[in-house]
Amino acid sequence: MSAQTNPVVEALMALHKANTDLLWSLEWINSLIDDLNTGRESEHPRTLEFLTELSERRTDSVGLDCLAKEVWR
């Protein structure tokens, strides 16, 4: 059984991807909160940058895509 077809390896890689997406999301949330706490407008360039990167990352991450759909229902 190769590492590419091993279900344990696949599960661990999926978990790693989910953790990476979660960390990325939390870092952005922290950054956006800083923007909000300083009274910046909601359409601040960082917010637009986040939404652009989110749409790109959603194409590569089933988990992130599902979470984003759940949040924006």
C-alpha positions in Angstrom: 0.0 0.0 0.0 1.5 3.3 -1.1 1.4 6.5 1.0 -0.8 8.0 -1.6 -3.6 5.5 -1.2 -3.2 4.9 2.5 -6.5 6.1 4.1 -4.7 7.1 7.3 -2.3 9.3 5.4 -5.1 10.8 3.4 -7.0 11.5 6.6 -4.0 13.2 8.2 -3.4 15.3 5.1 -7.1 16.4 5.1 -6.8 17.3 8.8 -3.6 19.3 8.1 -5.4 21.2 5.4 -8.3 21.9 7.7 -6.0 23.1 10.4 -4.1 25.3 7.9 -7.4 26.8 6.7 -8.5 27.4 10.3 -5.3 29.2 11.2 -5.5 31.3 8.1 -9.1 32.3 8.9 -8.2 33.1 12.5 -5.3 35.3 11.5 -7.5 37.2 9.1 -10.3 37.6 11.7 -7.8 39.0 14.1 -6.5 41.5 11.4 -10.1 42.5 10.5 -11.0 43.1 14.1 -8.0 45.4 14.4 -9.4 47.3 11.4 -12.9 47.5 12.9 -11.5 48.7 16.3 -9.8 51.6 14.7 -13.0 52.8 13.0 -12.0 52.0 9.5 -14.7 51.7 6.9 -16.2 48.2 6.2 -14.9 48.3 2.6 -11.3 48.7 3.7 -8.8 47.3 1.2 -7.8 44.6 3.8 -11.4 43.4 3.9 -11.6 43.3 0.1 -8.2 41.4 0.1 -9.6 38.9 2.6 -12.8 38.3 0.5 -10.7 37.9 -2.7 -8.3 35.4 -1.0 -11.2 33.5 0.6 -12.9 33.0 -2.8 -9.6 31.6 -4.2 -8.9 29.4 -1.2 -12.5 28.0 -1.3 -11.8 26.4 -4.6 -9.0 24.3 -3.1 -10.6 23.5 0.2 -13.9 21.6 0.6 -14.0 22.3 4.3 -13.4 26.0 4.0 -16.0 26.2 1.2 -18.6 24.4 3.4 -17.9 26.7 6.4 -18.1 29.8 4.2 -21.5 28.7 2.8 -22.7 28.0 6.4 -21.6 31.5 7.6 -23.2 33.3 4.7 -26.6 31.6 4.7 
